[in-house]
Amino acid sequence: MSQSVELSQSVELSQSVEEFRLPDLGEGLTEGEWVSWSVQTGDRLELNQVIGEVETAKATVELPSPFAGTVAELLAAPGETIPVGSPLLRIAVGAAPQGDTQTPGRSTAEAPSEGRPAVLVGYGPGAAPVSRRAARGRPPETAPDHDAVPVHRPDAKPGARREAALRGVDLSDVPGTGPGGVITTEDVRRAAGTDGKEAVEHTLNGSASTSPTTRVPIRGVRKRTADAVTRSAFTAPHATVFLTCDVTGTVDLVTRLRSEPAFDGRHLTALTIVARALIRAIADEPSLNSRWDDAAGEIVVHRDVHLGIAAATPDGLKVPVVRDTARLPLPDLAGAIAEAADRARTGRASPAELTGSTVSVTNIGVFGIEAGTPILNPGEAAILAVGAIADRPWVIDGALAVRKVVSLSLSFDHRLVDGEQAGRALAGIGRFLGDPVPALLGSV
């Protein structure tokens, strides 16, 4: 018994416990929702090893550990909103217990030197504040199992992880049908024996409810989207102009360009041509690419056009950004739009990729919708909505013909853009789409 006490004291003397707190993820973010853990209590950690995922207002981010050591305690639960600077987990760092062998593949150069814990550059060790969770009291900890076998973490999208937690599904039992075998939200719903149409009640103890209503916590991307659109709607005076136009020339051009070598591997669509038309319209009406700085009492007109692409994702609406679009040749613009939307939908976009747009476009036509009145992305002066392209009767030179027709709607901040400017811009976009070849000569 005395030998056991001496060994325990030896371990305590050779190790210190560090708290890893949610770091500042940049872009003005002040909190994040904890999605899932990649480690468990007792696991050995390498420096920069991913410990879990946090969802911010912009993206889902994997966090690396700034310490090498042993997981002593997890302080955040999936679904919990964590302010920046709050503790996430405790890590026992320092010399390994007696008899513990070095983790295979770990270089001795990674070990702490001169009594300092190994840390991730940018975080650094420091005096950790007392955890609010600890103040509330927690059950006694069990000794970490240093011989524990690392738990395999199924490859799943963030939305699938939340769906699994909501439905009580073990992801290790779910076969993935996504690219590379990744588990999707639909895979989780199939595993739960549902198509996702019926309501799911998730209470604090995880049990189902017989209530005739469903209560879903307001958090994650849904919460951030609600905050953004509410702030936009009640801050910027919105106005919208509409235009229905013949885009047969655009559809024909897309068909021809897809066979050109310059567009090999590029996902060229009519939206690419619409984006180019919007960029050209901004050159004539720069007020569309501005913002209202109330604090400074100034109108800020942006020199560069950073285009936001509204994308529906399993986690909710996200707006990835294609930067410096006015400088991109058409093939590069097509590839950049497709890549940005794909990264947002698959949860691979970083917060920086979802921030900094100066004007936006939303393609509501992919849902078969003809027209809508989009709400401005906060801080922007305009957003263009593109409806479904469909065959419709159209009058050409006094005669009816069947043409490819689309409805466009341009919402704008009336503090920054007058109706005349918005009308001219939208009319110019319509003319561009009706006959895009002359405007695009030399840009392909």
C-alpha positions as CSV (number, residue, x, y, z in Angstrom):
1,M,0.0,0.0,0.0
2,S,2.9,2.4,0.9
3,Q,4.5,1.7,-2.5
4,S,1.2,2.7,-4.3
5,V,1.1,6.0,-2.3
6,E,4.7,6.7,-3.1
7,L,4.1,6.1,-6.8
8,S,1.1,8.4,-6.8
9,Q,3.0,11.1,-5.1
10,S,5.9,10.6,-7.7
11,V,3.4,11.1,-10.6
12,E,1.9,14.2,-9.0
13,L,5.4,15.7,-8.5
14,S,6.5,14.9,-12.1
15,Q,3.3,16.2,-13.7
16,S,1.3,19.5,-13.8
17,V,-2.2,19.9,-15.0
18,E,-2.9,22.6,-17.6
19,E,-6.2,23.8,-18.8
20,F,-6.7,24.3,-22.5
21,R,-9.1,27.1,-23.1
22,L,-11.0,27.9,-26.2
23,P,-8.6,30.1,-28.2
24,D,-9.5,33.2,-30.1
25,L,-10.4,31.9,-33.6
26,G,-10.2,35.3,-35.2
27,E,-12.8,37.1,-37.4
28,G,-14.3,38.7,-34.3
29,L,-15.8,35.5,-33.0
30,T,-16.5,35.4,-29.3
31,E,-17.9,32.0,-28.8
32,G,-18.4,28.6,-30.3
33,E,-20.6,25.5,-30.0
34,W,-18.7,22.3,-29.0
35,V,-19.5,19.7,-31.6
36,S,-17.7,16.5,-30.6
37,W,-14.6,15.1,-28.8
38,S,-11.9,13.1,-30.5
39,V,-10.3,12.1,-27.2
40,Q,-11.4,10.6,-23.9
41,T,-10.2,10.9,-20.4
42,G,-7.0,8.9,-20.0
43,D,-5.9,9.2,-23.6
44,R,-2.3,10.2,-24.3
45,L,-2.0,13.4,-26.4
46,E,0.7,14.4,-28.8
47,L,1.4,18.1,-29.5
48,N,-1.0,19.5,-32.1
49,Q,-3.2,16.3,-32.0
50,V,-6.8,17.1,-32.8
51,I,-8.9,17.0,-29.6
52,G,-12.3,17.8,-31.1
53,E,-14.5,20.1,-33.2
54,V,-16.0,23.5,-32.4
55,E,-18.6,25.2,-34.6
56,T,-18.4,29.0,-34.8
57,A,-20.6,31.4,-36.5
58,K,-18.6,30.8,-39.7
59,A,-17.4,27.2,-39.8
60,T,-16.7,24.0,-38.0
61,V,-13.0,23.9,-36.8
62,E,-10.8,21.1,-35.6
63,L,-8.8,22.2,-32.6
64,P,-5.3,20.9,-32.0
65,S,-3.9,20.4,-28.5
66,P,-1.3,23.0,-27.4
67,F,0.1,20.5,-24.8
68,A,1.6,17.0,-24.9
69,G,0.4,14.8,-22.1
70,T,-2.6,12.9,-20.8
71,V,-6.2,13.9,-20.9
72,A,-7.2,14.4,-17.3
73,E,-10.7,15.8,-17.6
74,L,-13.1,16.9,-20.4
75,L,-14.9,20.2,-19.4
76,A,-17.2,20.8,-22.4
77,A,-20.2,18.8,-23.6
78,P,-21.3,18.4,-27.2
79,G,-24.0,21.1,-27.9
80,E,-22.7,23.4,-25.2
81,T,-21.9,27.1,-26.2
82,I,-18.4,27.9,-25.0
83,P,-17.2,31.6,-24.8
84,V,-13.7,32.3,-26.0
85,G,-11.2,31.8,-23.1
86,S,-13.4,29.2,-21.3
87,P,-11.7,25.9,-20.4
88,L,-12.3,22.9,-22.7
89,L,-10.2,20.2,-21.0
90,R,-7.4,19.6,-18.5
91,I,-4.2,17.9,-19.6
92,A,-1.6,16.3,-17.3
93,V,1.7,17.4,-18.8
94,G,5.3,16.7,-17.8
95,A,7.3,13.5,-17.3
96,A,5.4,10.3,-17.9
97,P,4.6,8.0,-15.0
98,Q,7.2,5.3,-14.1
99,G,6.9,2.3,-16.2
100,D,5.1,4.1,-19.0
101,T,6.8,3.7,-22.3
102,Q,7.2,6.4,-24.9
103,T,4.4,6.6,-27.4
104,P,5.5,4.9,-30.7
105,G,6.4,7.4,-33.3
106,R,6.9,10.2,-30.8
107,S,10.3,12.0,-31.0
108,T,12.1,12.8,-27.8
109,A,12.4,16.3,-29.3
110,E,8.7,16.8,-28.7
111,A,9.1,16.3,-24.9
112,P,9.0,19.3,-22.7
113,S,12.4,20.8,-21.8
114,E,13.5,22.6,-18.6
115,G,10.2,21.9,-16.9
116,R,8.2,23.8,-19.5
117,P,5.2,22.0,-21.1
118,A,5.1,21.5,-24.9
119,V,2.7,24.0,-26.3
120,L,1.2,25.0,-29.7
121,V,2.8,28.1,-31.1
122,G,0.2,30.9,-30.7
123,Y,-1.4,29.7,-27.5
124,G,1.4,29.3,-25.0
125,P,1.2,28.1,-21.4
126,G,-0.1,30.4,-18.7
127,A,-1.9,30.6,-15.5
128,A,-5.3,29.0,-16.1
129,P,-8.3,30.6,-14.5
130,V,-10.5,28.5,-12.2
131,S,-13.0,26.6,-14.2
132,R,-16.7,27.6,-13.7
133,R,-17.5,23.9,-14.0
134,A,-15.0,23.1,-11.2
135,A,-16.7,25.8,-9.0
136,R,-20.0,24.0,-9.4
137,G,-18.4,20.8,-8.2
138,R,-17.6,17.7,-10.2
139,P,-17.5,14.0,-9.1
140,P,-14.1,12.6,-8.1
141,E,-11.8,11.8,-11.0
142,T,-10.6,8.3,-11.7
143,A,-6.9,7.8,-12.4
144,P,-6.1,8.1,-16.1
145,D,-5.6,4.8,-17.8
146,H,-2.2,5.3,-19.5
147,D,-2.5,1.9,-21.3
148,A,-5.8,2.8,-22.9
149,V,-6.1,2.0,-26.6
150,P,-6.9,5.1,-28.6
151,V,-10.6,5.1,-29.7
152,H,-11.2,5.1,-33.4
153,R,-13.1,8.2,-34.4
154,P,-15.6,7.6,-37.3
155,D,-15.2,10.0,-40.2
156,A,-18.4,12.0,-40.2
157,K,-19.6,15.4,-41.3
158,P,-20.3,17.9,-38.5
159,G,-24.0,17.8,-39.3
160,A,-24.0,14.0,-39.1
161,R,-22.4,14.2,-35.6
162,R,-25.1,16.5,-34.3
163,E,-27.8,14.4,-35.9
164,A,-26.2,11.3,-34.2
165,A,-26.1,13.0,-30.8
166,L,-29.7,14.1,-31.3
167,R,-31.0,10.6,-32.2
168,G,-28.7,8.6,-29.9
169,V,-26.9,6.8,-32.8
170,D,-23.4,5.4,-32.4
171,L,-21.4,6.6,-35.4
172,S,-19.1,3.6,-35.2
173,D,-22.1,1.4,-36.3
174,V,-23.1,3.7,-39.2
175,P,-21.7,2.9,-42.7
176,G,-20.8,6.0,-44.6
177,T,-21.9,6.7,-48.2
178,G,-20.2,10.1,-48.7
179,P,-17.0,10.6,-50.5
180,G,-14.3,8.4,-49.1
181,G,-16.8,6.7,-46.9
182,V,-17.6,9.8,-44.8
183,I,-20.8,9.5,-42.8
184,T,-23.5,12.0,-43.9
185,T,-26.7,13.2,-42.1
186,E,-28.8,10.9,-44.3
187,D,-26.7,7.9,-43.2
188,V,-27.4,8.7,-39.6
189,R,-31.1,9.1,-40.3
190,R,-31.2,5.7,-42.1
191,A,-29.4,4.1,-39.2
192,A,-31.9,5.6,-36.8
193,G,-34.7,4.0,-38.9
194,T,-36.2,7.4,-40.0
195,D,-36.1,9.5,-43.1
196,G,-35.9,12.7,-41.0
197,K,-39.4,13.9,-41.6
198,E,-40.9,13.3,-38.2
199,A,-40.1,15.4,-35.2
200,V,-37.3,14.5,-32.8
201,E,-37.5,15.6,-29.1
202,H,-34.2,15.9,-27.4
203,T,-34.4,16.6,-23.7
204,L,-31.7,17.2,-21.2
205,N,-31.5,13.6,-20.2
206,G,-31.5,12.5,-23.8
207,S,-34.9,10.7,-23.6
208,A,-37.7,11.0,-26.1
209,S,-40.8,13.0,-25.2
210,T,-44.4,12.2,-25.9
211,S,-45.2,15.9,-26.2
212,P,-47.2,16.9,-29.3
213,T,-44.6,19.7,-29.9
214,T,-41.0,19.6,-30.7
215,R,-38.4,21.9,-29.0
216,V,-35.1,22.3,-30.7
217,P,-32.3,24.3,-29.1
218,I,-31.5,27.5,-30.9
219,R,-27.7,27.2,-31.5
220,G,-25.0,26.7,-34.0
221,V,-25.3,28.0,-37.5
222,R,-29.1,28.5,-37.1
223,K,-28.6,30.8,-34.2
224,R,-25.9,32.8,-36.0
225,T,-28.0,33.0,-39.1
226,A,-31.0,34.3,-37.1
227,D,-28.8,36.9,-35.4
228,A,-27.4,38.0,-38.7
229,V,-30.6,38.3,-40.7
230,T,-32.4,40.0,-37.8
231,R,-29.6,42.6,-37.4
232,S,-29.6,43.1,-41.2
233,A,-33.4,43.5,-41.5
234,F,-33.7,46.0,-38.6
235,T,-30.5,48.0,-39.4
236,A,-30.4,48.4,-43.2
237,P,-33.5,49.8,-44.9
238,H,-34.1,47.1,-47.5
239,A,-35.5,47.7,-51.0
240,T,-35.7,45.2,-53.9
241,V,-36.0,45.6,-57.7
242,F,-37.0,42.8,-60.0
243,L,-36.3,41.9,-63.6
244,T,-37.4,39.0,-65.8
245,C,-35.1,38.5,-68.8
246,D,-34.2,36.3,-71.7
247,V,-31.0,34.4,-70.9
248,T,-31.0,32.1,-73.9
249,G,-27.6,33.6,-74.9
250,T,-26.1,32.7,-71.5
251,V,-27.4,29.1,-71.6
252,D,-26.0,28.6,-75.1
253,L,-22.7,30.1,-74.2
254,V,-22.3,27.8,-71.1
255,T,-23.0,24.8,-73.3
256,R,-20.3,25.9,-75.8
257,L,-17.7,26.8,-73.3
258,R,-17.9,23.5,-71.4
259,S,-16.3,21.8,-74.4
260,E,-13.4,24.3,-74.4
261,P,-10.0,23.1,-73.0
262,A,-9.8,26.1,-70.7
263,F,-12.8,24.8,-68.8
264,D,-11.7,21.2,-68.4
265,G,-12.3,20.3,-64.8
266,R,-14.1,23.5,-64.1
267,H,-17.7,23.4,-63.0
268,L,-19.1,26.1,-65.3
269,T,-22.7,27.0,-64.8
270,A,-25.0,29.9,-65.6
271,L,-24.3,31.2,-62.1
272,T,-20.7,31.8,-63.2
273,I,-22.0,34.1,-66.0
274,V,-24.4,35.8,-63.6
275,A,-21.5,36.4,-61.2
276,R,-19.5,38.0,-64.0
277,A,-22.4,40.2,-64.9
278,L,-22.8,41.4,-61.3
279,I,-19.0,42.2,-61.2
280,R,-19.3,44.2,-64.4
281,A,-22.3,46.1,-63.0
282,I,-20.4,47.0,-59.9
283,A,-17.8,48.7,-62.2
284,D,-20.5,51.0,-63.4
285,E,-22.3,51.3,-60.0
286,P,-19.7,51.0,-57.3
287,S,-22.2,51.9,-54.6
288,L,-23.3,48.2,-54.8
289,N,-19.9,47.3,-53.4
290,S,-19.9,49.5,-50.3
291,R,-20.8,49.5,-46.7
292,W,-22.3,51.9,-44.1
293,D,-19.9,52.8,-41.3
294,D,-22.2,54.3,-38.7
295,A,-19.5,54.7,-36.0
296,A,-17.2,56.7,-38.3
297,G,-20.0,58.5,-40.1
298,E,-18.6,57.3,-43.5
299,I,-19.6,55.3,-46.5
300,V,-16.8,52.8,-47.3
301,V,-16.5,51.9,-51.0
302,H,-14.6,48.8,-51.6
303,R,-12.0,48.7,-54.3
304,D,-12.0,44.9,-54.7
305,V,-15.0,42.7,-55.3
306,H,-15.1,39.8,-52.8
307,L,-18.2,37.8,-53.9
308,G,-20.2,35.9,-51.3
309,I,-21.9,32.7,-52.5
310,A,-24.9,31.8,-50.4
311,A,-24.8,28.0,-50.0
312,A,-27.3,25.7,-48.3
313,T,-25.5,23.2,-46.2
314,P,-26.5,20.4,-43.8
315,D,-25.6,22.8,-41.0
316,G,-27.6,25.8,-42.3
317,L,-26.9,28.7,-44.6
318,K,-23.3,29.7,-45.1
319,V,-21.7,32.3,-47.4
320,P,-18.3,31.3,-48.6
321,V,-16.3,34.1,-50.2
322,V,-14.5,34.2,-53.6
323,R,-11.9,37.0,-53.3
324,D,-10.7,39.5,-55.9
325,T,-13.3,38.3,-58.5
326,A,-12.8,41.2,-60.8
327,R,-9.2,39.9,-61.5
328,L,-10.2,36.3,-62.2
329,P,-10.5,35.0,-65.8
330,L,-13.8,33.2,-66.4
331,P,-12.4,29.7,-66.1
332,D,-10.8,30.6,-62.7
333,L,-14.0,32.2,-61.5
334,A,-16.0,29.1,-62.4
335,G,-13.6,26.9,-60.5
336,A,-13.4,29.2,-57.5
337,I,-17.2,29.4,-57.1
338,A,-17.6,25.7,-57.3
339,E,-14.7,25.1,-54.8
340,A,-16.0,27.6,-52.3
341,A,-19.5,26.2,-52.3
342,D,-18.3,22.6,-52.0
343,R,-16.0,23.5,-49.1
344,A,-18.9,25.2,-47.3
345,R,-21.3,22.3,-47.9
346,T,-18.8,19.6,-46.7
347,G,-17.8,21.6,-43.6
348,R,-14.2,22.1,-44.8
349,A,-14.4,25.9,-45.1
350,S,-12.4,27.8,-42.4
351,P,-13.9,30.9,-40.7
352,A,-11.6,33.1,-42.8
353,E,-13.2,31.6,-46.0
354,L,-16.7,32.5,-44.7
355,T,-15.8,36.1,-43.9
356,G,-15.1,39.3,-45.8
357,S,-17.6,39.4,-48.7
358,T,-18.5,42.8,-50.1
359,V,-21.5,41.8,-52.2
360,S,-23.4,38.5,-52.5
361,V,-25.3,36.3,-54.9
362,T,-27.8,33.6,-54.1
363,N,-29.1,30.9,-56.5
364,I,-32.6,30.2,-55.4
365,G,-33.3,28.7,-58.8
366,V,-31.7,25.4,-57.8
367,F,-34.8,24.7,-55.6
368,G,-37.2,25.5,-58.5
369,I,-38.0,28.9,-57.1
370,E,-38.8,31.7,-59.6
371,A,-38.0,34.8,-57.5
372,G,-37.6,36.0,-54.0
373,T,-36.5,39.0,-51.9
374,P,-33.2,38.1,-50.3
375,I,-32.0,39.7,-47.1
376,L,-28.7,41.5,-47.2
377,N,-25.6,39.9,-45.7
378,P,-24.8,42.2,-42.8
379,G,-22.4,44.9,-43.8
380,E,-23.1,44.7,-47.5
381,A,-25.0,47.0,-49.8
382,A,-26.5,44.5,-52.3
383,I,-27.4,40.9,-52.9
384,L,-28.6,39.4,-56.2
385,A,-31.0,36.5,-56.2
386,V,-31.2,34.3,-59.3
387,G,-34.4,32.3,-60.0
388,A,-34.9,29.1,-61.9
389,I,-34.2,29.2,-65.7
390,A,-37.1,27.8,-67.6
391,D,-38.6,27.7,-71.1
392,R,-41.2,30.4,-71.4
393,P,-43.0,32.2,-74.2
394,W,-41.1,35.4,-75.1
395,V,-41.9,38.1,-77.7
396,I,-39.1,38.7,-80.2
397,D,-39.7,41.3,-83.0
398,G,-43.4,41.1,-82.5
399,A,-43.5,37.3,-82.6
400,L,-43.8,34.7,-79.9
401,A,-40.9,32.3,-79.4
402,V,-39.8,29.8,-76.7
403,R,-36.8,31.2,-74.8
404,K,-34.8,30.5,-71.7
405,V,-36.1,33.0,-69.2
406,V,-35.1,33.9,-65.6
407,S,-36.2,36.3,-62.9
408,L,-33.6,38.3,-61.0
409,S,-34.1,40.3,-57.8
410,L,-31.6,42.7,-56.4
411,S,-32.0,43.7,-52.7
412,F,-30.1,46.8,-51.6
413,D,-29.4,49.0,-48.6
414,H,-31.3,52.2,-49.5
415,R,-28.9,54.3,-47.4
416,L,-26.1,53.4,-49.8
417,V,-27.9,52.7,-53.1
418,D,-30.7,54.7,-54.7
419,G,-33.5,53.1,-56.7
420,E,-32.1,54.7,-59.8
421,Q,-28.6,53.1,-59.3
422,A,-30.1,49.7,-58.4
423,G,-32.4,49.8,-61.4
424,R,-29.6,50.7,-63.8
425,A,-27.4,48.0,-62.3
426,L,-30.1,45.3,-62.7
427,A,-31.0,46.3,-66.2
428,G,-27.3,46.1,-67.1
429,I,-27.1,42.6,-65.7
430,G,-30.1,41.6,-67.7
431,R,-28.5,43.0,-71.0
432,F,-25.3,41.2,-70.2
433,L,-27.0,37.8,-69.7
434,G,-29.1,38.3,-72.8
435,D,-26.0,38.6,-75.0
436,P,-22.9,37.8,-72.9
437,V,-20.4,37.1,-75.7
438,P,-19.4,40.7,-76.6
439,A,-18.9,41.6,-72.9
440,L,-16.8,38.5,-72.3
441,L,-14.5,38.8,-75.3
442,G,-11.0,38.7,-74.2
443,S,-11.8,37.4,-70.7
444,V,-11.9,33.7,-71.5
